[in-house]
Amino acid sequence: MFDYIRHLVLIGGVAYDNSIRDVQERLRRLQLSLLRHTRIMVLQLPFWTTFALSSKWFPRTAGAGYIAFQVLLTGTFVWLAVWLYRKHTPENLGDRWVRPFISGIGGSKLLRAMRFYQELEELGS
């Protein structure tokens, strides 16, 4: 919840009547904040594999095959979460594994705004 409030404050702090460099810096800070947020979000992936488990029947009445499947599934998601966490860096923002996560939370609109201000800066120089 704190991250969402922080993003709203960062968005509210972008004053389009400021200098182009100031707007670009604020948009960059917002982009980095979104990236940090998605890094934390991907670490939650393994927990989604355990929601169907109940203490009433698992692991007491579950068979060995189901337990092995659950361990394999959760282990795979742990590996995927760590891999995605390491991939979510500012250097990899254009990577095909990172782009969908960032664009899903508003990153594509932010990227368009950053490109627009980059073009304005190039026209001014």
Backbone torsions as a table, in degrees:
resi	resn	phi	psi	omega
1	MET	NA	-37.9	179.5
2	PHE	-59.8	-40.5	179.9
3	ASP	-62.8	-40.8	-179.4
4	TYR	-65.1	-40.9	176.9
5	ILE	-64.8	-41.5	178.5
6	ARG	-61.0	-41.7	178.9
7	HIS	-63.8	-39.8	177.7
8	LEU	-63.9	-39.6	177.8
9	VAL	-65.5	-42.8	178.5
10	LEU	-63.2	-41.2	178.3
11	ILE	-65.2	-42.5	178.7
12	GLY	-65.6	-23.8	-179.3
13	GLY	-81.2	-7.1	179.2
14	VAL	-82.5	108.1	178.3
15	ALA	-103.2	113.8	-173.9
16	TYR	-73.5	-7.2	176.2
17	ASP	-91.9	-0.2	175.1
18	ASN	-78.1	179.9	179.0
19	SER	-66.4	157.4	-178.5
20	ILE	-61.8	-40.8	-179.8
21	ARG	-64.9	-37.3	178.5
22	ASP	-65.8	-43.6	178.4
23	VAL	-63.2	-43.0	178.6
24	GLN	-61.4	-41.1	179.9
25	GLU	-64.7	-42.7	179.4
26	ARG	-66.7	-39.6	177.0
27	LEU	-65.8	-36.6	178.3
28	ARG	-65.6	-40.8	177.4
29	ARG	-63.5	-39.4	177.1
30	LEU	-64.2	-41.4	179.0
31	GLN	-62.6	-43.8	178.7
32	LEU	-65.9	-34.9	177.1
33	SER	-66.6	-41.3	176.0
34	LEU	-62.7	-38.4	179.0
35	LEU	-65.6	-44.3	177.1
36	ARG	-61.6	-38.9	179.6
37	HIS	-63.1	-45.0	-179.9
38	THR	-68.7	-30.4	176.3
39	ARG	-60.9	-42.7	179.5
40	ILE	-70.7	-37.7	-178.5
41	MET	-63.8	-38.7	-178.4
42	VAL	-69.2	-21.7	177.5
43	LEU	-69.9	-13.4	179.2
44	GLN	-84.9	-9.1	-176.3
45	LEU	-52.7	-45.7	-177.9
46	PRO	-61.4	-29.2	-178.7
47	PHE	-68.3	-26.5	178.7
48	TRP	-67.7	-19.2	179.4
49	THR	-81.4	-7.8	-175.6
50	THR	-109.8	1.3	-176.8
51	PHE	-66.5	-29.6	-178.7
52	ALA	-80.3	-7.5	-177.9
53	LEU	-80.8	139.6	-179.6
54	SER	-124.5	141.8	179.6
55	SER	-70.4	-15.0	179.5
56	LYS	-73.1	-32.7	-176.7
57	TRP	-124.0	-16.9	-177.5
58	PHE	-112.1	130.4	-0.4
59	PRO	-94.1	4.1	-174.0
60	ARG	-56.5	-52.9	-175.1
61	THR	-103.0	0.8	178.2
62	ALA	-78.6	144.4	179.1
63	GLY	-75.1	165.9	-178.6
64	ALA	-63.5	-35.3	178.5
65	GLY	-63.7	-41.6	179.6
66	TYR	-68.0	-39.4	178.6
67	ILE	-64.6	-43.3	178.1
68	ALA	-62.5	-41.9	177.5
69	PHE	-61.5	-44.1	-179.1
70	GLN	-64.6	-42.2	178.2
71	VAL	-64.1	-42.7	178.4
72	LEU	-64.2	-44.7	-180.0
73	LEU	-63.0	-48.7	-179.8
74	THR	-65.9	-39.4	177.0
75	GLY	-61.9	-40.2	177.4
76	THR	-63.1	-42.0	179.2
77	PHE	-69.5	-31.5	174.3
78	VAL	-64.3	-45.8	178.6
79	TRP	-61.2	-44.9	179.9
80	LEU	-62.6	-41.6	-179.8
81	ALA	-64.0	-43.5	179.0
82	VAL	-66.1	-41.5	179.4
83	TRP	-62.6	-46.3	178.5
84	LEU	-65.6	-37.4	178.0
85	TYR	-60.1	-43.6	179.5
86	ARG	-70.0	-28.9	179.5
87	LYS	-75.2	-27.2	-176.6
88	HIS	-79.3	81.3	176.5
89	THR	-128.5	159.1	178.0
90	PRO	-57.3	-31.3	-179.8
91	GLU	-68.7	-26.0	-175.9
92	ASN	-102.2	18.8	-177.6
93	LEU	-59.7	-29.3	179.7
94	GLY	-88.9	-3.3	-177.2
95	ASP	-68.3	145.5	-176.2
96	ARG	-68.5	-16.6	177.5
97	TRP	-87.2	-22.0	-176.9
98	VAL	-96.4	-39.2	-175.3
99	ARG	-51.1	-46.9	-178.8
100	PRO	-62.2	-34.8	179.2
101	PHE	-68.0	-43.2	-178.7
102	ILE	-71.5	-42.6	-177.9
103	SER	-68.9	-26.1	179.1
104	GLY	-68.3	-19.3	-179.6
105	ILE	-113.7	24.5	175.9
106	GLY	100.3	4.2	-177.1
107	GLY	-67.6	-28.7	-179.1
108	SER	-68.6	-39.2	176.7
109	LYS	-67.8	-38.5	177.7
110	LEU	-64.3	-41.6	178.8
111	LEU	-63.6	-40.0	176.8
112	ARG	-62.6	-41.4	178.0
113	ALA	-64.3	-40.1	179.8
114	MET	-66.1	-40.0	177.2
115	ARG	-63.9	-40.6	179.1
116	PHE	-59.9	-46.3	179.4
117	TYR	-70.0	-28.3	174.7
118	GLN	-65.7	-42.7	177.4
119	GLU	-64.1	-39.2	177.5
120	LEU	-62.3	-40.8	179.4
121	GLU	-65.2	-41.0	179.7
122	GLU	-66.2	-36.4	177.6
123	LEU	-68.0	-33.2	-179.4
124	GLY	-74.7	-20.5	-177.5
125	SER	-99.8	NA	NA
